[in-house]
Amino acid sequence: MFEALAAMSTGKVVILGITAVLVAGILFVLVVATAAILGPGRRAVEGAMKAVPNLSGEEAPRRVPTSLKILGIGVMFLMVGLGVVIAAAIPSLTGWGMFGVILLAAGIGLLLFYLVVAKFEKMTPPPRSAEEAD
């Protein structure tokens, strides 16, 4: 292994070191974020959010059901896959052109999902507060 490093130029070794540090940092952030979302950090954040009153006077936003979130992820993946197929079908595209077609398809998927959520919010009645129930 060290023979391979010795055979590399100094610039390549520096780039390899910077890449290793970035990858280690990204992995660390992913582990900490996963622990905060799924572990005991989740309960701490939820408790802190409940303790802070809503001083803006605005209604609390309605929660989007999990099934609707899954639909959004599905639409996004479907449109990215469709973008890959369309980009592969056009032989004259460069790499950046393919990337652009895939991003365009992903954006169209996000717009479709936004339309579905907007229609869902129109159809769903607003939640009743505890004061209105009395």
Backbone as a printed PyTorch tensor [residue, N CA C, xyz], in Angstrom:
tensor([[[  0.8190,  -1.1910,   0.0000],
         [  0.0000,   0.0000,   0.0000],
         [  0.8650,   1.2580,   0.0000]],

        [[  1.9070,   1.2610,   0.8250],
         [  2.7580,   2.4430,   0.9020],
         [  3.5730,   2.6290,  -0.3650]],

        [[  3.8380,   1.5260,  -1.0890],
         [  4.5480,   1.6560,  -2.3490],
         [  3.6870,   2.4140,  -3.3550]],

        [[  2.3800,   2.1780,  -3.3260],
         [  1.4820,   2.8780,  -4.2380],
         [  1.4450,   4.3660,  -3.9090]],

        [[  1.4560,   4.6970,  -2.6160],
         [  1.4860,   6.1080,  -2.2270],
         [  2.8110,   6.7620,  -2.6070]],

        [[  3.9060,   6.0150,  -2.4830],
         [  5.2120,   6.5580,  -2.8270],
         [  5.3200,   6.8070,  -4.3300]],

        [[  4.6230,   6.0090,  -5.1210],
         [  4.6760,   6.1670,  -6.5700],
         [  3.8400,   7.3470,  -7.0560]],

        [[  2.9010,   7.8210,  -6.2220],
         [  2.0430,   8.9460,  -6.6150],
         [  2.7900,  10.2610,  -6.4760]],

        [[  2.3380,  11.2240,  -7.2490],
         [  2.9040,  12.5650,  -7.1040],
         [  2.3370,  13.2100,  -5.8430]],

        [[  2.9550,  14.2780,  -5.3920],
         [  2.5380,  14.9570,  -4.1680],
         [  1.1180,  15.5100,  -4.2880]],

        [[  0.7810,  16.0420,  -5.4400],
         [ -0.5550,  16.5880,  -5.6430],
         [ -1.6360,  15.5330,  -5.4950]],

        [[ -1.3860,  14.3520,  -6.0360],
         [ -2.3770,  13.2770,  -5.9330],
         [ -2.5380,  12.8190,  -4.4900]],

        [[ -1.4490,  12.7760,  -3.7400],
         [ -1.5160,  12.3740,  -2.3340],
         [ -2.3040,  13.4080,  -1.5280]],

        [[ -2.1060,  14.6970,  -1.8170],
         [ -2.8400,  15.7490,  -1.1220],
         [ -4.3260,  15.6590,  -1.4470]],

        [[ -4.6600,  15.4650,  -2.7110],
         [ -6.0690,  15.3250,  -3.1140],
         [ -6.6780,  14.0950,  -2.4580]],

        [[ -5.9610,  13.0010,  -2.3960],
         [ -6.4470,  11.7840,  -1.7520],
         [ -6.6990,  12.0340,  -0.2610]],

        [[ -5.8060,  12.7640,   0.3970],
         [ -5.9930,  13.0860,   1.8140],
         [ -7.2080,  13.9760,   2.0430]],

        [[ -7.3660,  14.9960,   1.2020],
         [ -8.5240,  15.8910,   1.3360],
         [ -9.8100,  15.1150,   1.1040]],

        [[ -9.8210,  14.2300,   0.1090],
         [-11.0030,  13.4180,  -0.1670],
         [-11.3230,  12.5050,   1.0150]],

        [[-10.3000,  11.9110,   1.6130],
         [-10.5190,  11.0300,   2.7620],
         [-11.1050,  11.8110,   3.9410]],

        [[-10.6160,  13.0230,   4.1800],
         [-11.1410,  13.8440,   5.2670],
         [-12.5960,  14.2320,   4.9860]],

        [[-12.9120,  14.6030,   3.7440],
         [-14.2960,  14.9530,   3.3940],
         [-15.2320,  13.7590,   3.5540]],

        [[-14.8080,  12.5930,   3.0990],
         [-15.6520,  11.4020,   3.2250],
         [-15.8700,  11.0630,   4.7020]],

        [[-14.8190,  11.1440,   5.5150],
         [-14.9640,  10.8650,   6.9420],
         [-15.9000,  11.8800,   7.5970]],

        [[-15.7940,  13.1530,   7.2050],
         [-16.6800,  14.1760,   7.7630],
         [-18.1290,  13.9530,   7.3760]],

        [[-18.3610,  13.5910,   6.1240],
         [-19.7280,  13.3260,   5.6720],
         [-20.3100,  12.1240,   6.4100]],

        [[-19.5170,  11.0700,   6.5820],
         [-19.9950,   9.9050,   7.3210],
         [-20.3150,  10.2610,   8.7670]],

        [[-19.4840,  11.0900,   9.3890],
         [-19.7340,  11.5150,  10.7610],
         [-21.0420,  12.3000,  10.8530]],

        [[-21.2520,  13.2160,   9.9240],
         [-22.4880,  14.0110,   9.9230],
         [-23.7000,  13.1060,   9.7100]],

        [[-23.5970,  12.1310,   8.8240],
         [-24.7060,  11.2070,   8.5940],
         [-25.0300,  10.3890,   9.8390]],

        [[-24.0120,   9.9160,  10.5390],
         [-24.2460,   9.1410,  11.7640],
         [-24.8890,  10.0160,  12.8330]],

        [[-24.3870,  11.2280,  13.0120],
         [-24.9610,  12.1280,  14.0250],
         [-26.3920,  12.5090,  13.6570]],

        [[-26.6470,  12.8000,  12.3880],
         [-28.0010,  13.1650,  11.9620],
         [-28.9620,  11.9990,  12.1360]],

        [[-28.5250,  10.7910,  11.8070],
         [-29.3830,   9.6220,  11.9870],
         [-29.6820,   9.4040,  13.4620]],

        [[-28.6900,   9.5640,  14.3160],
         [-28.9270,   9.4080,  15.7560],
         [-29.8680,  10.4900,  16.2780]],

        [[-29.7420,  11.6930,  15.7550],
         [-30.6160,  12.7800,  16.2100],
         [-32.0450,  12.5760,  15.7390]],

        [[-32.2220,  12.0100,  14.5490],
         [-33.5630,  11.8280,  14.0060],
         [-34.2300,  10.5930,  14.5990]],

        [[-33.5060,   9.5070,  14.7330],
         [-34.1060,   8.2510,  15.1610],
         [-33.8820,   7.9190,  16.6230]],

        [[-32.8950,   8.5140,  17.2340],
         [-32.5330,   8.1320,  18.5870],
         [-33.0790,   9.0600,  19.6470]],

        [[-32.3640,   9.1710,  20.7580],
         [-32.8320,  10.0040,  21.8690],
         [-32.8580,  11.4870,  21.5360]],

        [[-32.1050,  11.8960,  20.5330],
         [-32.1340,  13.3010,  20.1390],
         [-33.4910,  13.7110,  19.6030]],

        [[-34.2080,  12.7720,  19.0420],
         [-35.5440,  13.0520,  18.5050],
         [-36.4870,  13.4810,  19.6200]],

        [[-36.4550,  12.7600,  20.7110],
         [-37.3330,  13.1060,  21.8390],
         [-36.9400,  14.4550,  22.4380]],

        [[-35.6650,  14.7560,  22.4710],
         [-35.2260,  16.0380,  23.0200],
         [-35.6940,  17.1910,  22.1450]],

        [[-35.6060,  17.0290,  20.8300],
         [-36.0440,  18.0840,  19.9240],
         [-37.5570,  18.2540,  19.9980]],

        [[-38.3070,  17.1420,  20.0540],
         [-39.7650,  17.2460,  20.1540],
         [-40.1750,  17.9200,  21.4500]],

        [[-39.5000,  17.5990,  22.5620],
         [-39.8170,  18.2390,  23.8430],
         [-39.5250,  19.7230,  23.8120]],

        [[-38.4390,  20.1070,  23.1930],
         [-38.1010,  21.5280,  23.1010],
         [-39.0960,  22.2660,  22.2260]],

        [[-39.5610,  21.6310,  21.1530],
         [-40.5260,  22.2850,  20.2710],
         [-41.8820,  22.4700,  20.9550]],

        [[-42.2720,  21.5300,  21.8180],
         [-43.5320,  21.6620,  22.5390],
         [-43.4610,  22.7550,  23.5970]],

        [[-42.2740,  22.9970,  24.1300],
         [-42.1210,  23.9840,  25.1920],
         [-42.1760,  25.4170,  24.6610]],

        [[-41.8900,  25.6040,  23.3790],
         [-41.8840,  26.9420,  22.7980],
         [-43.2940,  27.2900,  22.3210]],

        [[-43.8910,  28.3570,  22.8390],
         [-45.2480,  28.7000,  22.4030],
         [-45.2350,  29.3200,  21.0100]],

        [[-46.3750,  29.2570,  20.3440],
         [-46.5330,  29.8520,  19.0260],
         [-46.9460,  31.3060,  19.2300]],

        [[-46.0030,  32.2170,  19.1440],
         [-46.2640,  33.6280,  19.4110],
         [-46.6620,  34.4020,  18.1580]],

        [[-46.5940,  33.7670,  17.0070],
         [-46.8710,  34.4930,  15.7690],
         [-48.3640,  34.6870,  15.5410]],

        [[-49.1930,  33.9220,  16.2210],
         [-50.6270,  34.0210,  16.0180],
         [-51.1160,  33.2470,  14.8100]],

        [[-50.2130,  32.6390,  14.0530],
         [-50.6000,  31.8580,  12.8870],
         [-51.0040,  30.4600,  13.3240]],

        [[-51.8160,  29.8260,  12.4890],
         [-52.1900,  28.4450,  12.7600],
         [-50.9710,  27.5510,  12.6050]],

        [[-50.9830,  26.4840,  13.3660],
         [-49.9370,  25.4830,  13.1840],
         [-50.1800,  24.7940,  11.8460]],

        [[-49.1470,  24.5260,  11.0730],
         [-49.3570,  23.8860,   9.7750],
         [-49.9080,  22.4720,   9.9520]],

        [[-50.7410,  22.0810,   9.0080],
         [-51.2860,  20.7350,   9.0600],
         [-50.1940,  19.7420,   8.7030]],

        [[-50.2570,  18.6090,   9.3570],
         [-49.2600,  17.5730,   9.0980],
         [-49.6320,  16.8300,   7.8190]],

        [[-48.6240,  16.5650,   7.0180],
         [-48.8340,  15.8010,   5.7880],
         [-48.7690,  14.3190,   6.1630]],

        [[-49.7710,  13.5360,   5.7640],
         [-49.7450,  12.1050,   6.1040],
         [-48.5290,  11.4040,   5.5070]],

        [[-48.1270,  10.3320,   6.1620],
         [-46.9610,   9.5810,   5.7130],
         [-47.1730,   9.0190,   4.3150]],

        [[-48.4030,   8.5920,   4.0160],
         [-48.6620,   8.0410,   2.6870],
         [-48.4190,   9.0850,   1.6040]],

        [[-48.7210,  10.3480,   1.8940],
         [-48.4940,  11.4110,   0.9240],
         [-46.9980,  11.6970,   0.7640]],

        [[-46.2400,  11.5820,   1.8500],
         [-44.7870,  11.7540,   1.7550],
         [-44.1690,  10.6460,   0.9010]],

        [[-44.6670,   9.4180,   1.1080],
         [-44.1550,   8.2890,   0.3240],
         [-44.5100,   8.4760,  -1.1490]],

        [[-45.7150,   8.9890,  -1.4070],
         [-46.1000,   9.2820,  -2.7850],
         [-45.1400,  10.2870,  -3.4140]],

        [[-44.7470,  11.3160,  -2.6630],
         [-43.8080,  12.3080,  -3.1830],
         [-42.4700,  11.6980,  -3.5430]],

        [[-41.9680,  10.8150,  -2.6930],
         [-40.6930,  10.1560,  -2.9810],
         [-40.8360,   9.2760,  -4.2180]],

        [[-41.9720,   8.5740,  -4.3160],
         [-42.2090,   7.7170,  -5.4830],
         [-42.2880,   8.5040,  -6.7750]],

        [[-43.0040,   9.6330,  -6.7470],
         [-43.1070,  10.4770,  -7.9440],
         [-41.7240,  10.9970,  -8.3300]],

        [[-40.9470,  11.3900,  -7.3460],
         [-39.6030,  11.9120,  -7.6210],
         [-38.7270,  10.8370,  -8.2860]],

        [[-38.7150,   9.6220,  -7.7120],
         [-37.9200,   8.5440,  -8.3040],
         [-38.4300,   8.1600,  -9.6870]],

        [[-39.7480,   8.1450,  -9.8690],
         [-40.3200,   7.8260, -11.1650],
         [-39.8700,   8.8290, -12.2220]],

        [[-39.9120,  10.1030, -11.8780],
         [-39.5230,  11.1270, -12.8440],
         [-38.0140,  11.1240, -13.1010]],

        [[-37.2090,  10.8510, -12.0880],
         [-35.7580,  10.7460, -12.3090],
         [-35.4700,   9.5630, -13.2310]],

        [[-36.1370,   8.4340, -13.0140],
         [-35.9660,   7.2780, -13.9000],
         [-36.3960,   7.5900, -15.3220]],

        [[-37.5120,   8.3080, -15.4570],
         [-37.9720,   8.7060, -16.7870],
         [-36.9580,   9.6520, -17.4420]],

        [[-36.3650,  10.5430, -16.6520],
         [-35.3310,  11.4310, -17.1770],
         [-34.1100,  10.6650, -17.6560]],

        [[-33.7210,   9.6210, -16.9290],
         [-32.5810,   8.7900, -17.3470],
         [-32.8990,   8.0910, -18.6670]],

        [[-34.1150,   7.5600, -18.7890],
         [-34.4980,   6.8660, -20.0220],
         [-34.5110,   7.8380, -21.2020]],

        [[-35.0860,   9.0280, -20.9820],
         [-35.1260,  10.0160, -22.0690],
         [-33.7200,  10.4620, -22.4450]],

        [[-32.8680,  10.6930, -21.4460],
         [-31.4980,  11.1270, -21.7260],
         [-30.7100,  10.0460, -22.4590]],

        [[-30.9660,   8.7820, -22.1220],
         [-30.2580,   7.6910, -22.8000],
         [-30.7670,   7.5090, -24.2280]],

        [[-31.9920,   7.9130, -24.4920],
         [-32.5700,   7.7380, -25.8290],
         [-32.0750,   8.7940, -26.8180]],

        [[-31.5340,   9.8880, -26.3220],
         [-31.0330,  10.9540, -27.2000],
         [-29.5280,  10.7510, -27.3770]],

        [[-29.0870,  10.2950, -28.5300],
         [-27.6690,   9.9400, -28.6890],
         [-26.7200,  11.1380, -28.7420]],

        [[-27.2150,  12.3120, -29.0780],
         [-26.3030,  13.4410, -29.2550],
         [-26.0430,  14.2210, -27.9610]],

        [[-26.5910,  13.7820, -26.8300],
         [-26.4030,  14.5150, -25.5770],
         [-25.0330,  14.2430, -24.9820]],

        [[-24.4450,  15.2790, -24.4070],
         [-23.2090,  15.1130, -23.6600],
         [-23.5680,  14.7250, -22.2230]],

        [[-22.5740,  14.5670, -21.3910],
         [-22.8140,  14.2230, -19.9920],
         [-23.6080,  15.2970, -19.2720]],

        [[-23.2600,  16.5620, -19.5240],
         [-23.9930,  17.6620, -18.8820],
         [-25.4170,  17.7610, -19.4080]],

        [[-25.6140,  17.4440, -20.6770],
         [-26.9650,  17.4450, -21.2350],
         [-27.8370,  16.3840, -20.5810]],

        [[-27.2600,  15.2080, -20.3640],
         [-27.9950,  14.1420, -19.6820],
         [-28.3430,  14.5540, -18.2550]],

        [[-27.3840,  15.1520, -17.5800],
         [-27.6070,  15.6180, -16.2160],
         [-28.7260,  16.6550, -16.1950]],

        [[-28.7440,  17.5320, -17.1790],
         [-29.7870,  18.5540, -17.2570],
         [-31.1580,  17.9650, -17.5030]],

        [[-31.2370,  16.9550, -18.3650],
         [-32.5290,  16.3100, -18.6420],
         [-33.0400,  15.6080, -17.3810]],

        [[-32.1490,  14.9740, -16.6530],
         [-32.5500,  14.2880, -15.4190],
         [-33.0360,  15.3050, -14.3850]],

        [[-32.3270,  16.4240, -14.2390],
         [-32.7700,  17.4590, -13.2990],
         [-34.0930,  18.0810, -13.7370]],

        [[-34.2770,  18.2710, -15.0280],
         [-35.5460,  18.8110, -15.5350],
         [-36.6990,  17.8620, -15.2020]],

        [[-36.4920,  16.5750, -15.4030],
         [-37.5280,  15.5940, -15.0830],
         [-37.8010,  15.5680, -13.5830]],

        [[-36.7550,  15.6950, -12.7600],
         [-36.9570,  15.7330, -11.3070],
         [-37.7560,  16.9660, -10.9090]],

        [[-37.4820,  18.0970, -11.5250],
         [-38.2450,  19.3110, -11.2430],
         [-39.7050,  19.1770, -11.6360]],

        [[-39.9660,  18.5420, -12.7580],
         [-41.3510,  18.3020, -13.1670],
         [-42.0350,  17.3800, -12.1630]],

        [[-41.3060,  16.3840, -11.6560],
         [-41.8640,  15.4980, -10.6310],
         [-42.2070,  16.2460,  -9.3560]],

        [[-41.3560,  17.1770,  -8.9510],
         [-41.6530,  17.9780,  -7.7620],
         [-42.8740,  18.8640,  -7.9780]],

        [[-43.0070,  19.4230,  -9.1750],
         [-44.1950,  20.2290,  -9.4660],
         [-45.4680,  19.3820,  -9.4370]],

        [[-45.4080,  18.1750,  -9.9820],
         [-46.5670,  17.2830,  -9.9290],
         [-46.9330,  16.9520,  -8.4890]],

        [[-45.9320,  16.6840,  -7.6810],
         [-46.1970,  16.3800,  -6.2700],
         [-46.7870,  17.5900,  -5.5530]],

        [[-46.3030,  18.7790,  -5.8710],
         [-46.8600,  19.9920,  -5.2680],
         [-48.3370,  20.1320,  -5.6310]],

        [[-48.6910,  19.8400,  -6.8650],
         [-50.0970,  19.9170,  -7.2710],
         [-50.9570,  18.9140,  -6.5110]],

        [[-50.4230,  17.7120,  -6.2850],
         [-51.1640,  16.7020,  -5.5270],
         [-51.3650,  17.1650,  -4.0880]],

        [[-50.3240,  17.7130,  -3.4630],
         [-50.4310,  18.1810,  -2.0780],
         [-51.3830,  19.3610,  -1.9880]],

        [[-51.3620,  20.2650,  -2.9540],
         [-52.2660,  21.4100,  -2.9320],
         [-53.7170,  20.9440,  -3.0350]],

        [[-53.9670,  19.9570,  -3.8760],
         [-55.3260,  19.4270,  -4.0040],
         [-55.7390,  18.7250,  -2.7120]],

        [[-54.8150,  18.0010,  -2.0930],
         [-55.1110,  17.3280,  -0.8250],
         [-55.4630,  18.3360,   0.2600]],

        [[-54.7140,  19.4410,   0.3280],
         [-54.9760,  20.4390,   1.3520],
         [-56.3120,  21.1520,   1.1220]],

        [[-56.7320,  21.3120,  -0.1390],
         [-58.0310,  21.9160,  -0.4170],
         [-59.1660,  20.9940,   0.0260]],

        [[-58.9700,  19.6940,  -0.1660],
         [-60.0230,  18.7400,   0.1500],
         [-60.1100,  18.4370,   1.6430]],

        [[-59.0170,  18.5790,   2.3820],
         [-58.9890,  18.2380,   3.7940],
         [-59.4520,  19.4360,   4.6170]],

        [[-60.4220,  19.2380,   5.5100],
         [-60.8420,  20.3560,   6.3420],
         [-59.7510,  20.7120,   7.3530]],

        [[-59.6900,  21.9870,   7.7660],
         [-58.6760,  22.3660,   8.7340],
         [-58.9300,  21.7030,  10.0830]],

        [[-57.8770,  21.4130,  10.8310],
         [-58.0660,  20.7600,  12.1300],
         [-58.7410,  21.7080,  13.1120]],

        [[-59.6040,  21.1420,  13.9390],
         [-60.3030,  21.9580,  14.9290],
         [-59.4100,  22.1060,  16.1510]],

        [[-59.3750,  23.2980,  16.6780],
         [-58.5830,  23.5310,  17.8830],
         [-59.3960,  23.1070,  19.0940]],

        [[-58.7770,  23.0320,  20.2590],
         [-59.4520,  22.6200,  21.4900],
         [-60.4890,  23.6620,  21.8960]],

        [[-60.2570,  24.9470,  21.5680],
         [-61.2000,  25.9890,  21.9380],
         [-62.4870,  25.8670,  21.1400]],

        [[-62.4140,  25.4810,  19.8550],
         [-63.5930,  25.3560,  19.0130],
         [-64.4010,  24.1340,  19.3790]],

        [[-63.7650,  23.1110,  19.9270],
         [-64.4760,  21.8710,  20.2600],
         [-65.4080,  22.0660,  21.4450]],

        [[-65.1350,  23.0160,  22.3240],
         [-65.9750,  23.2320,  23.5140],
         [-67.2680,  23.9100,  23.2160]]])
